[in-house]
Amino acid sequence: MADARRSASRATGSIAYLLTGFPRLSETFIASEIHWLERQGLRLRLFVLKLDDRRAPHPVVARIAARPDYLPVTASFTHTPFLRWLVRSLPAFLPGILRLAWWRPRGLVRAIAATIAQARRARRDGSWPPRVVKEFLQATALADRLRRTPDVRHLHAHFCHGTATVAWLASMISRIPFSFTAHARDLYQPSLNPGGLLRRKIAAARFAVTCTEANRRYLAAIAAGVPVHCVYHGLNADLARLLAAAPGAPTARDQSIRALGVGRLVPKKGFDVLVEACALVRAQGVAVKATIVGDQGAHEAEVRRRITARGLADAVQLAGPLGQAALLDEYLRATVFCLPCRVAEDGDRDGIPNVLIEAMACGLPVVTTAVSGIPELVVDGVNGLLVPPEDPAALAEAMVRLHRDPDLARRLGGAAEAAVRQRFDGERLAAHLALLFRPAVAA
């Protein structure tokens, strides 16, 4: 009966979007993508693994027609023996598993076998307890929802670790094709895809998407012929609206450098390097104020330690996370945007940081590094300045150079704004993504 309903609804099929959390203040780019895809005429159904960000969402979320469907959650692994965790978690998922045993018995058996095999590989790699067991349970919950949602023709996961594993197993059970979008940390940290898991997922996918050409080449090397597409993240919908309504006159500036950095306080962002650069700028007799906007992270204590050690408590502010309107004010007040990205010790790195796109859209001159996909956006001396990672002196020199050469700062800022508007328009990029999805939902 479910198959008959699915066949009847084929002409108006929808895409199931699988997300780790939604809405998330730090993932405006995903909310904007969903909004733009709906404007392209695609019907989306949102399935979410957890509600983990209860802060007020960005305004774009209210313009999304699809409502999130939250899947059951498992118990926490933390300080819990695996078997006890399994006993605590299983009751929430067992009824759905029994329904799947009737609806898709072969698919369920295949998913169980794949989970056991992957758990063994992960254990050999030192990953225990195996996250793949949790992801199998989540996959059964998703497959059970798909059983009751016969119009879904395709399943797409954001991030290529946990959510993509859930999509892979749910696809195995339901026989609905899947794809995924890879971003940065999820792609480059081996511990997130132990035991060759990423190769298995991409081999089973209809296609993969990623947000930089550098990522596309990395994925294509292991894709064994599966199509891998580069679709950049566009300027987020909320900031685009705010910029369109913003006054054209520049904000009045004093004689100090007003540096802005935006991002979570994690090692790959290099905010400790920014603090050291501010100390070097001040040592040259140039006044500097720096604001770092973003969520707490593993590097916060180190950044705070550096601020104290360099006597910069009056010059460097950790502002925490901000909504788009308040963040736009920070972009317009700043004289330079600094993001000294690095490759972290565990392999974590950025792709093209969305905040670089935002800063450049505001006409702000940017100083960053040539890590990962950043040179695909920032061309040194053309629309920004690139400095080596881990080099506070080079960052300080670039900051002072822009401060002392206002014509250069204006030229780079204008070229940055033009580059974003030409190549990173969110709606146009969503149209490219929609072209990948349309065959999956077409009659």
Secondary structure, DSSP 8 states (H G I E B T S, - for coil): -HHHHHHHTGGG-EEEEEEEESS-TT-HHHHHHHHHHHHTT--EEEEEEE----S---GGGGG--S-EEE-------TT--HHHHHHHHGGGTHHHHHHHHHH-HHHHHHHHHHHHHHHHHHHHTT--S-HHHHHHHHHHHHHHHHHT-TTEEEEEEESTTHHHHHHHHHHHHH---EEEEE-SHHHH-GGGSTTTHHHHHHHHSSEEEESSHHHHHHHHTTSTT--EEE------HHHHHHHHHS-SS-----SSEEEEEES-SSGGG-HHHHHHHHHHHHHTT--EEEEEES---TTHHHHHHHHHHTT-TTTEEEEE---HHHHHHHHHH-SEEEE-----TTS---SS-HHHHHHHHTT--EEE---TTGGGT--BTTTBEE--TT-HHHHHHHHHHHHH-HHHHHHHHHHHHHHHHHH--HHHHHHHHHHHHHHHH--
